[in-house]
Every structure is written in structure tokens, then in C-alpha cells.
Amino acid sequence: MDFQSDKKDVSNLEDFVEDGVQSERPAYTEEQSKALVHKQDWRIIPLAAFIYLLCFLDRANIGNARVLNKDSGNSLLQETHMTQHQYIIALMVFLIAYAIFEVPSNYFLKKLRPSRWIAFLMFSWGACTIGLGGSKNFATVTAIRFLLGTFEAGLFPGLVYYVTFWYRPEERSLRIATILASATLGGCFGGAIAYGIGHMNQTQGLSAWRWLFILEGIPSCLSSIGVLFLLPDFPETASWLTSDEKEVAKARLSNQGSSGGGKPLDWQSAKATLMDWRLYGHYAIYFALSVPFSSLSLFSPTIISGLGYTSLSAQLMTVPPWGAAYVVTLIIAWSADRTNARAFHSACMAVVAGAGFMAMALLPPTAFSARYGCLIVATSGSFALAPPLLGWLSSNTQTTAAAGLAIALNISFGAPGQIAGVWIYKPNEAKLGYPTGHWTNAALEFFVAAGCLSLRFYYRWRNSRFEKGRDETMARAFAY
């Protein structure tokens, strides 16, 4: 697994650090840096991707449960006597908890060590998922979904923050993409697993949707034990790195503002981050992309059911869109890191996704094959644009504390967008092909494209002023 990027960011150290330039840090060669990154990749990225895969399965399986065995009267909504409106409320409270607990979770990740905090979150959300299997009514489903959102809230911003402890800015997009792309694998596996479990309906007297929650919650609980002992915390404390490798790791990140030994968040750092108005451009973009991200994650089985497939077949037909999204996400992130053009790649993918949603809205409701193909395009574009954006944000923060707060705030701003995403696919529009949902997502994808390009030109203008000595507020050039 070699994620090396050939293109270097203007704001980073050169591949060879001269003693005379950085006398307080040891010199390291490009070969030493590559060897270290390769070693880190094998130890960190597969485990982080696996953790997020389990998280996504436990978050999105309610969408599968909603239509699983609907034809036989044994779906989640039918057995808990929930209305469609109540189902949306249950989805929404998860996202409210998600928004509330993202920022404090990143503080505890740094304070308590990543391995301990992430293991605690995993066990907790796994237990909540198992608990959903015993739900009897709307109140129980809603309460457990709120708890699930509380514990899952810290994982994705935490993993993005965690990556900054180990990798330089031009190395992050592909690693974040590999982690985030496991969500698309979760979509593949989730649909296939739901299809298989659908045949367990009434086994031991339990409906298939109950087995779905139980069997998908158990792996998270069991895996949390392994995460506690296997997930490395910081380069400075990694027992599997030699003393020389630890020095190289420290030197590589010395001017990037990310360090396991960095100062914790204080009011001065928090205030500076909160008052840095350019970051709100990133937050607005992430809000917009969160709407299609949420609606696709939770409503893919519903959308596909509207294309003429039965409840069990709809589970299986969710696999191709997520599989395509996985491949496209990795390719785009690799290209964004290699060419050092994160804004441009995200803007292009937003246009692709917007075109896919717009085509679904314009095509006749009965054009099932064409609309299914457009769904694959829209899903691929929507997921592929996110990792370069997150890598871009983390590259343009000045300190470890600022990175943690900015990343958490960015994803928290996405929570209202995710809440909006659960309302736009209206049940009474199923026969019309869900035009409201598709047009809303198309408009927001085009907004994302415009926002990415606007921020890119803004950063280019600021860098020009910095290079001419006209901007004394900048410590280093911005990445874009």
C-alpha cells in the first residue's frame, strides 16, 4: 500500500532539510521520508478505514431496515407502527446529536489519546446498534438513535484530525479518501448484508430488520478491544517506530502545526480559529455537500425502490452505485494529491454529481434504467469531492489545536445540511421520481463547485500578496 505523492505543496518542507536551515531538527532524506510514510500507511490506514466502515454500517442500516421485508409486513416501520414523519424525526435526532458532540469529541481525542477514545466510541455505538434490534416503538427508536449520534459524532472528525498527527498536507487527501471511501464500501456491504439477512425473517421469532441491527452491532463492540491495543496514538509514542524514524516524523511535520505533543486548545487558539472568516467559506461548502451525502446514505434503498425494484431486490441494487463511488473516490483523491489541485478536483466532481441529479429530475419517472445510471454518477461525484476538501482545510490551519477545532466545526456545519437531506425525498413523490430531492441536490452540488473555485482564487490572491511581502498576517502560503 503506497500512497506516495509526487507533487509537493508550496507550504511544506523540502524533501531534504538542511542542518543550516533547520538547525534544531535533524536532516532527513526523501528516501527516509518515503520509507516512514509507507510504514505508517500499513499500520494506520487499513485499521482507520475498517473502523469507519463499521461506523457507517451502523449509521446507515436504518435505511435498509425501513424497506427490508416490507412486502411481508415485517419492516421496521410496520412493526414499530411508525409513520413516515416519525421515521424522519428519528433520523433527524441522530444528526442533532452529531452536531452537538463533534467539537467536544475532538478535544477528548487529543486529551485522552486516540486509541482510548475511539475504542470507547466504537463499543458505545455498537451497543446502541444492538439495542435498536429490540425497539418496540417510535420513542425507543428515537432515543437510541440520539445516543448513536452522540457516540458516532466524534469518529469522522476525529479520524481526519488524527491523520494530521502523522501526515503532511500533500499526503492527507488520499489517506482521508481511503478512510471515507470505506463508507462507500459500507454501502456495498450494507446492501448485500441486508439482502442476505432479509432471508432470516422470523428466524428464532425475530424479524429480519432486528437481526440486521444485532448482527451489524456486534462487530463494532468486539473490534473496539482490538482498536484499544492496535491503533497507534502519535509518532512520538509509537513503539513500532525506531528513534531515528521518530525524529524524521517530528521533522517532517515541524512546520505543519500538527503534533501529538502540541499544546491543547486554549481560548486564544479557539478565538483565532473562530474569528478566521475565510474558514467559513469551507464550512459553507461542507454544509452544501452534506445534503446529498446524507440523502444518499439514508435513502438509497428508498430511491432504488422508486425505480421499480422490490424491497429485497432494492437492497442488492444499492451495491453498484456504492462500488463505483469507492473506485472514483480513490482515483480523484490520488489525482488531487499528485497534482496539488484539491479545489479544482472537488469542483469538477461537484459538477458531475450535480449533472447526475439534474438528469434524474428531468428524465421521465418510468425511465428506470437511465435514472439508475444517473444515480451511479451522482453517488460517485458526491462522495469523491469530500476527501480533497477535508485535506484542503487541514492544510490551511496553523496549529494542532486550530486543526482539531476547524475540522470539527467544518463537519458540525455539515450537520444542518444532513438534517435537510432527510426531508427532501418525500414519500408522496415516489411515483414522480422524487423531483424535489434531485433538484435540491443538483443546486447544492453546483453551489459547491462555485464555492471551491471562489476559495481557490481567493487563496491564490492571498498567496500573491504574501510573496510580494504585502500580507504580514500570513505565516506561510495557503494550499489550494
N, C-alpha and C positions, 0 to 999 in steps of 0.2 A: 504494500500500500504506500505509494509515493505521491504525495500531494505537492511536490515542489513547484514553485512558481518561478519562471524565468525572468519575469519583469519586476523591477523594484520600484517602490514608491519614492517620490522625491523627498518625503519627510523622514525617511528611515536612515539608519546607519549604512555605510558602505559595507560590502561583503568582507572587507578586511579592515579592522580597526587598528590604526597605528598607535603605538605607545605614546608617541609625541603629541597626538591629538587628544586621546582619551587616556591620560597617564594613570588615572586612578582605576582603570579597568584593564584586565588582561586582553591581549590581542587574540583574535580568532580568525581562522581562515574560512573561506566559503565551503571547503570540504568538511570542516568540523561542524559548521552550522547545518549543512545538509544531513550529515550523519545524525546529529542530535534531533533534528525535526523528524527524520524518518523513524527514529526510535520512539519519540513521543507519539507519533501518529499511531503506531501499532498498539501502544499501551493505553491511549486515551480515547481516540475517535470511535473505534468499534463499540466500546463499552458505553460511551455517551449516546451514541446512536441507538443502541439497544434499550437504554433507559427511556429515551424519548419515544421509541416505538411502543413500549408498554404504556406510557403515559397517554399517547394518542389513542390507542386501542380502548383504554378505559374511559376516555373522554367521549369518543365518538360512537361507541357501541349503542348508545341510546337511540341513535338514528336507525340502526339496524333493528333494534328491539321494537321500534314503533310499527314496522310493517311485517316483522317476522311472524309467519303463520297467521296472517290476517284473514286468509281465505277460510281457515277453520275456526275462526273466532277466538284464537289464543294469542293475540298480540298484546303488547304492553298496555296500550290504550284501552283495549276491550276488557282486559281482566282487572285493571285498576279503576275502570269506569271514569277515565279522564277524558275531558273534551279536548279538542284541538287547541283551544285557547289556554287551557290549563297546561297542556304539554309545552307550549311556547313559554309560559311562565316558568316552568321547571328548567327549561334551557336558559332562560334569562338570569335566574338567580345564580346559576353556576358562573356566569360571566360577571355578575356584580361582585361576587366573592373574588373572582380572578383579578378584577381591577383593584380591589381594596388591598389585597395581600401581596401583590407583586413587588412593590417597592420595599416594604419591610423585610421580605424574604431575602433579597439580595444582601441586605445588611447582615442578616444572620448567617448567610452562606460564608461570608468573609470572616465573621466573628467566631463561628463555631467550627469552621473547616468544611470544605465542600463534601467530603466523604460522609461525615456525620449527618449534615443537614439534608443532603439528597437521599441518603438511606432512610432517614426519618420520614421524609415526604413520600417516598415510594411505598413504604409499609402502610402509611396512613391512607393514601389514595387507593391502594389495593384493598384494604379493609372496607373502605366506603363502597367500592365497586361490588364486592361480595355482598355487602348489606343491601344493595339495590335489588339483588335477587330475591330478597324476602319482602319486597314492598307490596303493600296491600291497597294503597290509595294515593291520591294526589298529594296529600300532606307529607306522607313518608318519602315519596319520590323527590319532592321539592326540598325537604330538609336535608336529605342525603346528598342531593346534587349541590347544595350550597357548601356542605362540608367537602365534597370532592373538589369544588372550585377553590376552596381555601388551600388545600394541600397541593393541588396541581399548579396553582398560580406561580409558585416560585421556581418551577423547573426550567421552563424555556428561557426566561431572562437570566436565570442562574447559570445555565449552560453557556449562553452567549458571553456572559461576564467571565465565566470560568475559562473560556478559550483565550481571553485576553491575558491571563496569567502565564500562558505557555507559548503564544504565537505572536509574531509581528503583524502589523496591519495588512500587508500584502499577502499574508498567508491565511487570513481568517475566513474570507468569503467561502472558500471551498470546504473548509472544516465545518463551518456553520451550515453550509448546504448539505453536507453529508449527514449531519445530525437532523436538520429539518426534513431532509428527504426521507428519513425513516418514517415520517408521518405519512408520506405517500405510500410507503410500503405497508404502513399500518392500515391504510385504506384498502390496499390489495388483500392483505391477510384478513382484515376485518370482514370484508365481503365474503371471502372464501370460507372463513371460520363460521360466520353466521349461516351460510348455506349448509355447511355440514351439521352444525348444531340444530338447525331447523328440523332435521330428521330425528332429533332426540325428543321431539314434542311428546309430553306426557310420560317420559321415562321417569320411573320412581315417583310418579304422580306430579311431576313438575313440568310446567310449560317450557318450551324451548328458550324463550327470552330470559327466563330465570336462570337456566343453565348457562346462557351466554354471559350474563354478569358474573356468575360464580366462577366459571372456568377461565374467564379473562382477568379476574381479580387475583386469583391465587398466584400466578407467576410474578406479579409485582411484589406481593408480600414475601415470597421466597427469595426473589432476586435481591431484595434490599439487604439481606445478610451478606451476600457476596459483594455488593457495592460498598458496604461499610469497610471491607478489608482490601478491596482491589482498586478502588478509584483513588488515584494519587491526588494529593491536595495542591501542592505548589512545587515548582522546580527546586526551590531551596531546601525542601524537606523530603524529596523523593529518594528513597533508599536504593532504587534501581539505577540511579544516575551516579557516575563517578564524581569525585571532587572537581576534576577538570571540566566535566560536562556541566556541572552546576555553575561553574564560573562562566562558561560560554553562554549558558542560558541567561544568566544575570546580565552579561554584557550585551547580548542580543536585544534585550528589552529595556536597556538602561535609559533610553530617551523616548520610550513609548508610553510612559505613565502607568504601566501595569506591573504590579509586583505583589507577590504573596506577603512580603514584608512591608508593603506600603502603608501609609497612615490610614486609619479608619476614617469614615466620613465624619466631618465636623461641620459646624454651622457655616463657617466661612466657605468651605468647598461646596456645601449644599446651596448656599445663596448664589455663588458664582455660576453654578450649573443651572439653577432655576431662572437666573436673570440673563442667561445666554440666549438671546432671542432667535439666533439662527437655528438652534436645535428644535425650535417649534415648527420649523419647516419640515424637518424629519418626522416629527410627531404627527403633523397633519397628513403627510403621505402615508404613514403607517396606519392611521385611522381609516383612510380610504381603502387601502388594500385588505384591511381586516374584515370588511363586509363580505366580499366574495370568498375570502378564506373561510370564514365562519359558515356561510350558507352552503358552500360545497362540502365542508367537513361533516355537517349535521344533516344535510338534506339530499345528498347524492342518491341514496336509495329511493327517496320520495320522488325526486326529479326523474329518475330512471323508471319508476313505476308509472309515471305520467307518459312515458314513451311506449306504453303498451305491454310492459312485462309484468308477470305475476309477482307475488310477494317473495317467493323463493328465488325465482329467476332474477329478480331485481338485485338481490344480494350478490349474485355471481357476476352480473353485468357491471357492477361497480369496479371490478378488478382492472379492466383495460385503461380507463381514464387515470387511475392512480399509478398504474405501472408506467404509462407514458410520462406522467408528471415526474416520476422518480428519475428516469433517464434524462429528461430535459433539464431538470433542476441541477443535476451534477455537471452536465455539459456547460450550461450557462455560467455556473459559479467558477468552473475551471477557466473558462474563457475570460471572465471578468477579472480574476486574479492575474492571469497571464498577461492581459493587455492593460491592466491597471485602469479599467474604464467601467467602474461599477454603476455609475449613474446611467450611462448610455445603455448598458445591458438591461438594467431594470426597466428603463423607459421602453425599450423595444419589446420586452416580454409583456409589459402592461398593454401596449397597443395590440399585440397578438391576442391576449386574453379578452380585451375589450371587443375586438372583432369577432371572436368566438361567441361571446354573449349576445352581441348585436345580431349576429346571424341566426342564433336560436330564437330571438324575439321576432325576427322578420319572416322566418320560414313558417309555412302552414303547420298547425298543430299535428297534422297527420303525417308529416314528413319525418317519420321516426328515425330512419337510418341517417339522414342528413343531420338531424338535430343531435343524434348521438355522437356523430363525428365532431360536431362543433363543441359538444361538451368535453370531449377529449382535448381539443385545442384550448378551450377556456381553462380547464383544470391545469394543464401543463403550464400555460402562461402565468396563471395566478400564483402558483407555488414557486415557480422558477425565479420570479422577480424579488422575492423576500430576502434570501440569503445575502446577495450583494448589498442590499440596503442596510442590513444589520451590520455587516462588515464595514461598510462605509461610515456608519455612525460611530462605531467603536474606534475607528481610525482617527476620528476628529475630536477626541476628548483628550484632555491634558494630563489627568492623573487617574490612578486606580479608583479612588473614591468617586471621582466625577464619572468615570466609565460605568461603574456599577449603578449610580443613580440615573444617569442618562438612558442606559439600556432599559432599566426597569420602568422609567417614566414613558419611554417610547412604546413599550409593549402595553403599559397601562392605558395610554391614549388609544390603543387599538381596541380596548375592551368595549367602549361605547359602539365602535364600529361592528364588533362581533355581536353585540346585542341587537343592533339594527338588522344584522344579517339573518337573525332567526325570525324576523317578521315579514320579510319581503316575498317569500314564497308562500302565497296564500292558497289554502286548500280549495277555495271556490274558483280558482283559476286553473285547476288541473286540466280541464278539457280544452282550455285556451292555450296551454303550453307554458304557463307561468310567465306572462309577459312583464309584469311588474318587477319580478325578481331579476329577469335577464336585462331589462333596460337599466335598472338601478346599478347593477354590477358593471354593465358596459360603461355608463357615465363615470363611475368611480375609477375604473381602470384607466380611462383617458385622463382623468384628473391626476392620477399617479404619474402617468407619463409626462404630463406638463410640469408637475412639481419636481420630478427628477431632473429634467432639463433646466428648469429655472435655478435650482440649487447648484447645478453644475456650473452654470455661467456665473452665478454669484461667487462661488469659491474660486473660479478662475480669475475673476476680477480682484478678489481679495489677495490672491497669491501674487498677482501682478504688482499691486501696491506694496506688498511685503518685500518683493525682490528689489523694488526701487527705493526701499527704506522709508516709505510713506505711511506704514501701519505699524506703530510701536506696540499695539495691543496683542500682536501675534507672536507666539514663541517659536512657531515653526509653520511651514506651509501646510495648507489643507490638502487632503486627498480627495479626489473625485473620479 
